[in-house]
Amino acid sequence: QVQLVESGGDLVQAGGSLRLSCAASGLTFSNYAVGWFRQAPGKEREFVASIRGSGGNTFYADSVKGRFTISRDNAKNTVYLQMNSLKPEDTAVYYCAAKFDSTGSYYHPPTYNYWGQGTQVTVSS
């Protein structure tokens, strides 16, 4: 079956950096777009970034543009989220999700078929 496993979450000071990883199995990875979403306590899950199966197109939320970079290594079935200049408002559980490429929105959680269990990112001020 399809599995997505996130790693790399941690406690970091404001201004610091983290790199999250999302390792996938059980699917033809290059056929799937992968997105990162986050959810803070008491808030709805929100879009962070996504990348198409080939890696040729990327999409970002305005709140992270210029600070976060999404990338993928299809040979390793892994997607990365490099997060720089972290702010306390970036604190959340970060989830990766996969959907068949070229179908549906790259921004909205309901269009994604498979989800990981999440990894906690905490940014202290």
C-alpha positions as CSV (number, residue, x, y, z in Angstrom):
1,Q,0.0,0.0,0.0
2,V,1.0,3.6,-0.4
3,Q,3.0,5.1,2.5
4,L,4.3,8.6,3.0
5,V,6.7,9.2,5.9
6,E,7.7,12.7,7.0
7,S,10.9,13.4,9.0
8,G,13.0,16.4,10.0
9,G,10.7,18.3,12.3
10,D,12.3,19.9,15.3
11,L,12.4,22.8,17.7
12,V,14.4,25.8,16.2
13,Q,14.9,29.4,17.0
14,A,13.4,32.2,14.9
15,G,15.6,32.9,11.9
16,G,16.8,29.3,11.7
17,S,16.4,26.6,9.1
18,L,15.1,23.1,8.8
19,R,14.8,20.6,6.0
20,L,11.8,18.3,6.0
21,S,11.8,15.0,4.1
22,C,8.8,13.0,2.7
23,A,9.7,9.4,1.7
24,A,7.2,7.6,-0.4
25,S,6.6,3.9,-1.2
26,G,4.0,1.8,-2.9
27,L,3.4,4.2,-5.9
28,T,5.0,5.1,-9.2
29,F,6.5,8.2,-7.6
30,S,7.1,10.3,-10.7
31,N,3.4,10.1,-11.6
32,Y,2.4,11.9,-8.5
33,A,2.5,15.5,-7.4
34,V,3.4,16.0,-3.8
35,G,2.3,18.8,-1.5
36,W,3.3,20.0,1.9
37,F,0.5,21.3,4.2
38,R,0.6,22.4,7.8
39,Q,-1.9,22.7,10.7
40,A,-1.4,24.8,13.8
41,P,-3.5,24.2,16.9
42,G,-7.1,25.4,16.5
43,K,-6.5,26.3,12.8
44,E,-7.4,24.6,9.5
45,R,-4.9,22.7,7.5
46,E,-3.3,25.0,5.0
47,F,-1.3,24.7,1.8
48,V,2.4,25.4,2.0
49,A,4.0,24.2,-1.2
50,S,3.7,21.5,-3.9
51,I,5.7,20.1,-6.8
52,R,4.6,18.3,-9.9
53,G,5.8,14.7,-10.6
54,S,8.6,15.7,-13.0
55,G,9.7,18.4,-10.6
56,G,9.4,21.0,-13.3
57,N,6.7,23.1,-11.7
58,T,6.4,24.3,-8.1
59,F,3.8,26.2,-6.2
60,Y,4.0,28.1,-3.0
61,A,1.7,29.9,-0.5
62,D,2.4,33.6,-0.3
63,S,3.3,33.3,3.3
64,V,6.4,31.1,2.5
65,K,7.5,32.4,-0.9
66,G,11.2,33.3,-0.8
67,R,11.8,31.4,2.4
68,F,10.8,27.8,1.6
69,T,11.9,25.7,-1.3
70,I,10.3,22.4,-2.4
71,S,12.3,19.9,-4.4
72,R,12.2,16.2,-5.2
73,D,14.5,13.3,-6.0
74,N,12.5,10.7,-8.0
75,A,15.4,8.2,-7.8
76,K,15.0,8.2,-4.0
77,N,11.2,8.6,-4.0
78,T,11.6,11.6,-1.7
79,V,10.4,15.2,-1.6
80,Y,12.1,17.9,0.5
81,L,11.0,21.1,2.0
82,Q,13.9,23.5,2.8
83,M,12.6,26.1,5.3
84,N,14.8,29.2,5.9
85,S,14.2,32.3,7.9
86,L,11.7,30.5,10.1
87,K,9.2,32.5,12.1
88,P,7.1,31.6,15.1
89,E,4.0,31.6,12.9
90,D,5.5,28.7,11.0
91,T,5.0,26.5,14.0
92,A,2.7,23.6,13.1
93,V,2.5,20.0,12.3
94,Y,3.7,19.6,8.7
95,Y,2.1,16.9,6.5
96,C,3.1,15.7,3.0
97,A,0.5,14.4,0.7
98,A,0.4,12.9,-2.8
99,K,-2.0,13.1,-5.7
100,F,-2.0,11.8,-9.2
101,D,-0.3,14.5,-11.3
102,S,-2.4,16.6,-13.7
103,T,-5.7,16.0,-11.8
104,G,-7.3,18.6,-9.6
105,S,-5.9,21.5,-7.7
106,Y,-2.3,21.6,-6.4
107,Y,-3.4,23.8,-3.5
108,H,-6.4,22.1,-1.9
109,P,-6.1,19.3,0.6
110,P,-9.2,17.3,-0.6
111,T,-7.6,16.7,-4.0
112,Y,-4.8,14.7,-2.4
113,N,-5.3,11.0,-2.0
114,Y,-2.5,9.9,0.3
115,W,-1.2,11.6,3.5
116,G,1.7,11.1,5.9
117,Q,1.4,11.1,9.7
118,G,3.0,14.6,10.1
119,T,6.1,16.0,11.7
120,Q,6.1,18.8,14.3
121,V,7.9,22.0,13.6
122,T,8.2,24.5,16.5
123,V,9.8,27.9,16.0
124,S,10.6,29.8,19.2
125,S,10.9,33.6,19.4
